[in-house]
Amino acid sequence: MFTCKQVSKALHKDDLAKMSLFRRVCLKLHVRLCIFCGKFNQQVIESQDMCSCYKKHVSQGILEQPKLGPTQKEALKDLLRE
């Protein structure tokens, strides 16, 4: 098992998504059970998960926004003016 210092160091230096399944499970288990480092490291894990998901979507082109046409732009401007 890990100590709080080892968990924080591992999450700081390594990407959670690139860790082995065993190491990832052990880290997440420690974070869930530890009253000392649970809250902070849980937020670190969630941030890394969000960044990994974002990078994946960017690489697949999912996040590209559709372009507005001239009439749609004017309609949006009118709504904002109101």
VEXFIVEX-916352 format. One record per residue (C-alpha): z, x, y negated; chain. Coordinates in nm, 3 decimals. Example, Ala and Ser with C-alpha at 12.3 -4.5 7.8 and 13.67 -1.06 7.14 Angstrom:
BEGIN
{c3->0.780, c1->1.230, c2->0.450, mol->A} .
{c3->0.714, c1->1.367, c2->0.106, mol->A} .
***
This chain:
BEGIN
{c3->0.000, c1->0.000, c2->0.000, mol->A} .
{c3->-0.035, c1->0.102, c2->-0.363, mol->A} .
{c3->0.219, c1->0.166, c2->-0.635, mol->A} .
{c3->0.178, c1->0.007, c2->-0.977, mol->A} .
{c3->0.061, c1->0.336, c2->-1.124, mol->A} .
{c3->-0.200, c1->0.384, c2->-0.849, mol->A} .
{c3->-0.331, c1->0.030, c2->-0.898, mol->A} .
{c3->-0.369, c1->0.074, c2->-1.273, mol->A} .
{c3->-0.532, c1->0.414, c2->-1.229, mol->A} .
{c3->-0.774, c1->0.284, c2->-0.964, mol->A} .
{c3->-0.874, c1->-0.013, c2->-1.179, mol->A} .
{c3->-0.917, c1->0.213, c2->-1.481, mol->A} .
{c3->-1.131, c1->0.479, c2->-1.312, mol->A} .
{c3->-1.323, c1->0.281, c2->-1.049, mol->A} .
{c3->-1.542, c1->-0.027, c2->-1.059, mol->A} .
{c3->-1.386, c1->-0.295, c2->-0.842, mol->A} .
{c3->-1.725, c1->-0.417, c2->-0.721, mol->A} .
{c3->-1.814, c1->-0.070, c2->-0.590, mol->A} .
{c3->-1.488, c1->-0.020, c2->-0.394, mol->A} .
{c3->-1.471, c1->-0.066, c2->-0.020, mol->A} .
{c3->-1.366, c1->-0.410, c2->0.101, mol->A} .
{c3->-1.034, c1->-0.277, c2->0.236, mol->A} .
{c3->-0.943, c1->-0.103, c2->-0.090, mol->A} .
{c3->-1.045, c1->-0.406, c2->-0.297, mol->A} .
{c3->-0.835, c1->-0.641, c2->-0.080, mol->A} .
{c3->-0.533, c1->-0.410, c2->-0.097, mol->A} .
{c3->-0.557, c1->-0.384, c2->-0.477, mol->A} .
{c3->-0.591, c1->-0.758, c2->-0.523, mol->A} .
{c3->-0.303, c1->-0.823, c2->-0.283, mol->A} .
{c3->-0.079, c1->-0.581, c2->-0.471, mol->A} .
{c3->-0.169, c1->-0.739, c2->-0.805, mol->A} .
{c3->-0.094, c1->-1.088, c2->-0.673, mol->A} .
{c3->0.243, c1->-0.990, c2->-0.526, mol->A} .
{c3->0.373, c1->-0.737, c2->-0.778, mol->A} .
{c3->0.586, c1->-0.880, c2->-1.058, mol->A} .
{c3->0.556, c1->-0.562, c2->-1.266, mol->A} .
{c3->0.182, c1->-0.511, c2->-1.294, mol->A} .
{c3->0.044, c1->-0.847, c2->-1.185, mol->A} .
{c3->-0.042, c1->-1.008, c2->-1.518, mol->A} .
{c3->-0.207, c1->-0.708, c2->-1.684, mol->A} .
{c3->-0.399, c1->-0.588, c2->-1.380, mol->A} .
{c3->-0.509, c1->-0.942, c2->-1.297, mol->A} .
{c3->-0.669, c1->-0.955, c2->-1.640, mol->A} .
{c3->-0.835, c1->-0.618, c2->-1.576, mol->A} .
{c3->-0.976, c1->-0.747, c2->-1.246, mol->A} .
{c3->-1.104, c1->-1.065, c2->-1.411, mol->A} .
{c3->-1.266, c1->-0.860, c2->-1.690, mol->A} .
{c3->-1.439, c1->-0.634, c2->-1.439, mol->A} .
{c3->-1.559, c1->-0.938, c2->-1.242, mol->A} .
{c3->-1.701, c1->-1.094, c2->-1.560, mol->A} .
{c3->-1.877, c1->-0.771, c2->-1.656, mol->A} .
{c3->-2.025, c1->-0.731, c2->-1.307, mol->A} .
{c3->-2.149, c1->-1.090, c2->-1.313, mol->A} .
{c3->-2.299, c1->-1.041, c2->-1.660, mol->A} .
{c3->-2.477, c1->-0.719, c2->-1.557, mol->A} .
{c3->-2.614, c1->-0.893, c2->-1.248, mol->A} .
{c3->-2.748, c1->-1.184, c2->-1.453, mol->A} .
{c3->-2.901, c1->-0.952, c2->-1.713, mol->A} .
{c3->-3.079, c1->-0.749, c2->-1.444, mol->A} .
{c3->-3.218, c1->-1.071, c2->-1.293, mol->A} .
{c3->-3.330, c1->-1.201, c2->-1.632, mol->A} .
{c3->-3.119, c1->-1.515, c2->-1.604, mol->A} .
{c3->-2.959, c1->-1.480, c2->-1.947, mol->A} .
{c3->-3.279, c1->-1.483, c2->-2.147, mol->A} .
{c3->-3.267, c1->-1.763, c2->-2.403, mol->A} .
{c3->-3.564, c1->-1.997, c2->-2.440, mol->A} .
{c3->-3.745, c1->-1.968, c2->-2.774, mol->A} .
{c3->-3.734, c1->-2.260, c2->-3.017, mol->A} .
{c3->-4.057, c1->-2.394, c2->-3.157, mol->A} .
{c3->-4.102, c1->-2.449, c2->-3.533, mol->A} .
{c3->-4.026, c1->-2.821, c2->-3.512, mol->A} .
{c3->-3.714, c1->-2.757, c2->-3.304, mol->A} .
{c3->-3.596, c1->-2.496, c2->-3.555, mol->A} .
{c3->-3.639, c1->-2.740, c2->-3.843, mol->A} .
{c3->-3.454, c1->-3.013, c2->-3.653, mol->A} .
{c3->-3.167, c1->-2.773, c2->-3.587, mol->A} .
{c3->-3.157, c1->-2.666, c2->-3.953, mol->A} .
{c3->-3.144, c1->-3.033, c2->-4.056, mol->A} .
{c3->-2.852, c1->-3.094, c2->-3.821, mol->A} .
{c3->-2.667, c1->-2.794, c2->-3.960, mol->A} .
{c3->-2.720, c1->-2.910, c2->-4.317, mol->A} .
{c3->-2.561, c1->-3.249, c2->-4.240, mol->A} .
***
